[in-house]
Amino acid sequence: MNEQENNVPFFRFEDLRIYAKAMDYITWLYQTLNVEFSNDNVRFLVKSFLKSAHNIALNTAEGSSRNKAQFLYYLKMAKSAVRECVVFTEIAKNNNILNDTDYEFSRGKLVELTKMIGSLIASLQRITNNQETDADMDVSTPSFPDELE
């Protein structure tokens, strides 16, 4: 096996920028939310926040191995997880778990993720719609789009 083959991810989702951004967000959350669990409410909030962040990456990974319709479903679930993180960001700020800088950073990353996921959803829907139209004309299109820049 040559060195170039070693650098190619075995799992296709590892090439998705959305997945990489979600993993970066999860890492940032672990570092930022490294707070003492002074009470059960804080523990519940942090665990729930992290679970939602994990679900962004997990749904992206799981959906990438499915057909287009299922991938769309999983991407929409990832987008729902982003919205959950927006709510947890607000709750964490209101309870002084996130400072103003961390709050703005979190919201910025979540906006970026939701736009990226939305763009990939739109791309998949366009390809699906084009394939339905092209099927009548016997024209083939790629089965899986490259992720949008």
C-alpha positions, 0 to 999 in steps of 0.5 A, a space after each residue: 500500500 503506498 502512502 497516498 492510499 493511506 491518506 484517503 479516508 475509508 469512510 466517505 463521510 470523512 471527506 465531507 466538510 460538514 462532518 469536519 466542521 461538526 467535529 471541530 464544534 464538538 471539540 470546542 464544546 468539550 473544551 469550553 464546557 469543561 465546567 464543574 458540575 455543581 448541580 444536576 441542572 448544569 450536568 443535564 444541560 452540558 450532557 444534552 448540549 454535547 449529545 445534540 452536537 454529536 448528533 450533527 456529526 452522527 447524522 451526517 455520517 449515517 446518512 452519507 452511506 444511504 440512498 439520496 432520499 435517506 441522506 436527505 432525511 439524515 441531513 434534516 435530522 442534523 439540521 434539527 440537531 443544530 437548532 437544538 444546539 442554538 437553544 442550548 447555547 442560549 440557555 448556557 449563556 443565560 446561566 453563565 456557562 458561556 461568556 459573551 465571546 463563547 456565545 457569539 462563537 457558538 452561534 457563528 459556528 452553528 449558523 455556518 453549519 446550518 448553511 452548509 447542511 442547507 446547501 447540501 440538502 438543496 444540491 441533493 434535491 436538485 440532483 434528485 429532481 434532475 434525475 427524475 426529469 433526465 430519466 424520461 430522456 435517458 440521461 444519467 447524472 452522478 449518484 452523489 454530489 460533491 459537497 458544496 464549497 
